[in-house]
Amino acid sequence: MARAALGLAPRALALLAVASVALLLPLASCDDEYRRCEGVVMGWADSSTGREKDGDKLSLKDLLFFLHIPRTGGRAYFHCFLKKLYTNAQECPRSYDKLRFDPSHPDCKLVVSHDDYSLTSKLPRERTSVVTILRNPVDRVFSTYEFSIEVAARFLVHPNLTSAKLMTTRVLTKSRAVSTLDIWPWKYLVPWMREDLFARRDARGIDKVHSSKKANAYDVEDMVMPLHQYINDPVAHEIIHNGATFQITGLTNNSYFDGAHEVRHCVRQHPDLGRIVLEVAKNRLDQMLYVGLTEDHEESARLFAHMVGAQVLSQSGTLNLDLKEDLPSENDPHPSMVEPEEETNEHLNSTHGWQNNEALNSTSDEQGKGNMTVGKLMEAYETCIAKLRKSQSNRRKISLKKVEEANFSKEARKLVPEAILKQIISLNSLDMELYDHAKKIFTQEHLMLKTQQSMAGQQKQLAEQKWNRGSKEILLLLYHLQASFALTYLFQGWTDIICRDGICSPWMVVMLGLGIIALVSFAVTTRRRTSKLKV
C-alpha cells in the first residue's frame, strides 16, 4: 500500500502542476492582452494630443466645423443660425454624406456633420475652428431611442419589410438629396429598428396598433423594442453608449482613422483605459471655439450668437453689434425657445416620398447679411426655432401613428424604472464625466462673454463721456467767439456814437472803457463757473 501511495504521489504532483499551468495561462494571457491594449490606446492618445494647440482658440478661422453630436439640437443651429450667417455657396457640399463629401471646394467655409473629429484629417487643420453642443447623456440616450423608432415607424405604411426596402432603394437611387439613411448613426440605427418593428407587427397582426398590455411608453414590448432591451443590445454598445466621447475623439465606427475600431474595442474590454480616451476628449473640448449645452438652450444660443455669429459677421464686414438688444436679463423668459425634450427634427428625410420639413425650407433662403446685427440674429433664431418646434411636434405625431402607444414625452420618461436610469448612467460613464467638463467650459464662456460685454459697455460709456466733454468745450469756444464778436460789434457801435467826423468825446471814451472792462470781467467769471461745472 505504501509503495502504491508513493507511486501515485508523482502523478498527483504532475497533475497538480498541469492544473496550475492551465489556471495561470489565462491570467498571463489576459495580462498580455491588457498590456497590448494599453499600448494601443496610449499610442493613439500620444499621436492625438497637442496638435490642436495652435493660435488663439477664441478667434474664428477660415473654416468652421460644426461637429454635430446626434440628438443635441444641433440641426436647429444649422438652419436657424448658420444658414443666416453663411450663403449656400459657402457651405461645403454634402457635409453629412461621408461617401460624397468634398471639402476641397474653393468657397468652402462651413462644414456641419455627424462625422466624428477624425474628419479634421480631411480639413486644413490650422485654418479650421471647431464648435459643438453636448447634452446630458441620459437624455441623449432617451432621445436616440425615440428618434430611431420615430423614423423607422414611417416605413410601417408598407405591407411588409421587403416592400419598404425596395421603395427606399428606388427613392435613394433617383434622389440627389441626402437621406437619413445616408447619415451616421441613423444609417445603422434606423434599419435595425425598422426590422424590429416589422417583426413585432407581424407577430401581433398588421391591424393591431394597440398594445395587449398596459405599460409605459418605453416598455410597449409587443409594438416596439423596450428601452431596457435597446440599451443592452450590441448595436447600442457599438454606437450609442459613450457616443459623445468617441465622436469628439474620432473613434466612432464611422471614423476616418483606420485604428479606431481597435482602440474602441480595447476600451470596451478594459474600461479603465477609457480614462485615457476621456482626457483626449476633454482636451479637444478645451481647444474648441465654442461648446454649448442642450439643457441650457437659451443661454447657449446667446453665447453662440456672440462668440461665433459676431465673428462671422465681422469677417464679412457686416457686424453692427447692438448691446442694448443683446443684453436681456438672464432670467427673462423666452417662450419661443425650444425645450430639451421638444427638439427640432435632426435630419431631412427624402426616403419614401416624405417632403422636406417646411419650416427648414423657409429658413434656407439667401440671407441679406448687410443689415444683420447680433440682436437681429437672435430674433431671427427665435422665430425660426418656434417654427421648427411646431413642425417637429406634428411630424412626431404622424410618424408614431402606427405604434401610437409609444407616446414618448417628458412625463413618460418619469415612469422608467430607476434601475434602467442607473444602468444608462453606468454604460455612459465617460460621457457623464465629459458632460460635467463641458458644463465647466460653458460657465467659463459665459463669464468671458459677460466680461467682454462689460468692457464694451465701459468703452461705450467712456466714448460718450469724451464726446460730451468735447461737445461742452466746443460750445464754450463758440460762446467765447460769440462774446468776442458781440464785443467787437458793440465797440464799433459805440465808436460810431462817441466819435463823429474823427472827433471823440472824452467822457464818452471813459464810459466806453468802463463798459469794456465790465464785459471782460463778466466773460472771465462765466468761464470760471463753466470750468468748475465741467470738472
C-alpha positions, 0 to 999 in steps of 0.5 A, spaced: 500 500 500 505 504 501 509 503 495 502 504 491 501 511 495 508 513 493 507 511 486 501 515 485 504 521 489 508 523 482 502 523 478 498 527 483 504 532 483 504 532 475 497 533 475 497 538 480 502 542 476 498 541 469 492 544 473 496 550 475 499 551 468 492 551 465 489 556 471 495 561 470 495 561 462 489 565 462 491 570 467 498 571 463 494 571 457 489 576 459 495 580 462 498 580 455 492 582 452 491 588 457 498 590 456 497 590 448 491 594 449 494 599 453 499 600 448 494 601 443 490 606 446 496 610 449 499 610 442 493 613 439 492 618 445 500 620 444 499 621 436 492 625 438 494 630 443 497 637 442 496 638 435 490 642 436 494 647 440 495 652 435 493 660 435 488 663 439 482 658 440 477 664 441 478 667 434 474 664 428 478 661 422 477 660 415 473 654 416 468 652 421 466 645 423 460 644 426 461 637 429 454 635 430 453 630 436 446 626 434 440 628 438 443 635 441 439 640 437 444 641 433 440 641 426 436 647 429 443 651 429 444 649 422 438 652 419 436 657 424 443 660 425 448 658 420 444 658 414 443 666 416 450 667 417 453 663 411 450 663 403 449 656 400 455 657 396 459 657 402 457 651 405 461 645 403 457 640 399 454 634 402 457 635 409 453 629 412 454 624 406 461 621 408 461 617 401 460 624 397 463 629 401 468 634 398 471 639 402 476 641 397 471 646 394 474 653 393 468 657 397 468 652 402 467 655 409 462 651 413 462 644 414 456 641 419 456 633 420 455 627 424 462 625 422 466 624 428 473 629 429 477 624 425 474 628 419 479 634 421 484 629 417 480 631 411 480 639 413 486 644 413 487 643 420 490 650 422 485 654 418 479 650 421 475 652 428 471 647 431 464 648 435 459 643 438 453 642 443 453 636 448 447 634 452 446 630 458 447 623 456 441 620 459 437 624 455 441 623 449 440 616 450 432 617 451 432 621 445 436 616 440 431 611 442 425 615 440 428 618 434 430 611 431 423 608 432 420 615 430 423 614 423 423 607 422 415 607 424 414 611 417 416 605 413 410 601 417 405 604 411 408 598 407 405 591 407 411 588 409 419 589 410 421 587 403 416 592 400 419 598 404 426 596 402 425 596 395 421 603 395 427 606 399 432 603 394 428 606 388 427 613 392 435 613 394 437 611 387 433 617 383 434 622 389 440 627 389 438 629 396 441 626 402 437 621 406 437 619 413 439 613 411 445 616 408 447 619 415 451 616 421 448 613 426 441 613 423 444 609 417 445 603 422 440 605 427 434 606 423 434 599 419 435 595 425 429 598 428 425 598 422 426 590 422 424 590 429 418 593 428 416 589 422 417 583 426 413 585 432 407 587 427 407 581 424 407 577 430 401 581 433 397 582 426 398 588 421 391 591 424 393 591 431 396 598 433 394 597 440 398 594 445 395 587 449 398 590 455 398 596 459 405 599 460 409 605 459 411 608 453 418 605 453 416 598 455 410 597 449 414 590 448 409 587 443 409 594 438 416 596 439 423 594 442 423 596 450 428 601 452 431 596 457 432 591 451 435 597 446 440 599 451 443 592 452 443 590 445 450 590 441 448 595 436 447 600 442 454 598 445 457 599 438 454 606 437 450 609 442 453 608 449 459 613 450 457 616 443 459 623 445 466 621 447 468 617 441 465 622 436 469 628 439 475 623 439 474 620 432 473 613 434 466 612 432 465 606 427 464 611 422 471 614 423 476 616 418 482 613 422 483 606 420 485 604 428 479 606 431 475 600 431 481 597 435 482 602 440 474 602 441 474 595 442 480 595 447 476 600 451 470 596 451 474 590 454 478 594 459 474 600 461 479 603 465 483 605 459 477 609 457 480 614 462 485 615 457 480 616 451 476 621 456 482 626 457 483 626 449 476 628 449 476 633 454 482 636 451 479 637 444 473 640 448 478 645 451 481 647 444 474 648 441 471 655 439 465 654 442 461 648 446 454 649 448 449 645 452 442 642 450 439 643 457 441 650 457 438 652 450 437 659 451 443 661 454 447 657 449 444 660 443 446 667 446 453 665 447 453 662 440 450 668 437 456 672 440 462 668 440 461 665 433 455 669 429 459 676 431 465 673 428 462 671 422 459 677 421 465 681 422 469 677 417 464 679 412 464 686 414 457 686 416 457 686 424 453 692 427 453 689 434 447 692 438 448 691 446 442 694 448 438 688 444 443 683 446 443 684 453 436 681 456 436 679 463 438 672 464 432 670 467 427 673 462 423 668 459 423 666 452 417 662 450 419 661 443 425 657 445 425 650 444 425 645 450 430 639 451 425 634 450 421 638 444 427 638 439 427 640 432 427 634 427 435 632 426 435 630 419 431 631 412 428 625 410 427 624 402 426 616 403 419 614 401 416 620 398 416 624 405 417 632 403 422 636 406 420 639 413 417 646 411 419 650 416 427 648 414 425 650 407 423 657 409 429 658 413 434 656 407 433 662 403 439 667 401 440 671 407 441 679 406 447 679 411 448 687 410 443 689 415 444 683 420 446 685 427 447 680 433 440 682 436 437 681 429 440 674 429 437 672 435 430 674 433 431 671 427 433 664 431 427 665 435 422 665 430 425 660 426 426 655 432 418 656 434 417 654 427 421 648 427 418 646 434 411 646 431 413 642 425 417 637 429 411 636 434 406 634 428 411 630 424 412 626 431 405 625 431 404 622 424 410 618 424 408 614 431 401 613 428 402 606 427 405 604 434 401 610 437 402 607 444 409 609 444 407 616 446 414 618 448 414 625 452 417 628 458 412 625 463 413 618 460 420 618 461 418 619 469 415 612 469 422 608 467 424 604 472 430 607 476 434 601 475 434 602 467 436 610 469 442 607 473 444 602 468 444 608 462 448 612 467 453 606 468 454 604 460 455 612 459 460 613 464 465 617 460 460 621 457 457 623 464 464 625 466 465 629 459 458 632 460 460 635 467 467 638 463 463 641 458 458 644 463 465 647 466 467 650 459 460 653 458 460 657 465 467 659 463 464 662 456 459 665 459 463 669 464 468 671 458 462 673 454 459 677 460 466 680 461 467 682 454 460 685 454 462 689 460 468 692 457 464 694 451 459 697 455 465 701 459 468 703 452 461 705 450 460 709 456 467 712 456 466 714 448 460 718 450 463 721 456 469 724 451 464 726 446 460 730 451 466 733 454 468 735 447 461 737 445 461 742 452 468 745 450 466 746 443 460 750 445 464 754 450 469 756 444 463 758 440 460 762 446 467 765 447 467 767 439 460 769 440 462 774 446 468 776 442 464 778 436 458 781 440 464 785 443 467 787 437 460 789 434 458 793 440 465 797 440 464 799 433 457 801 435 459 805 440 465 808 436 460 810 431 456 814 437 462 817 441 466 819 435 463 823 429 467 826 423 474 823 427 472 827 433 471 823 440 468 825 446 472 824 452 467 822 457 464 818 452 471 814 451 471 813 459 464 810 459 466 806 453 472 803 457 468 802 463 463 798 459 469 794 456 472 792 462 465 790 465 464 785 459 471 782 460 470 781 467 463 778 466 466 773 460 472 771 465 467 769 471 462 765 466 468 761 464 470 760 471 463 757 473 463 753 466 470 750 468 468 748 475 461 745 472 465 741 467 470 738 472 
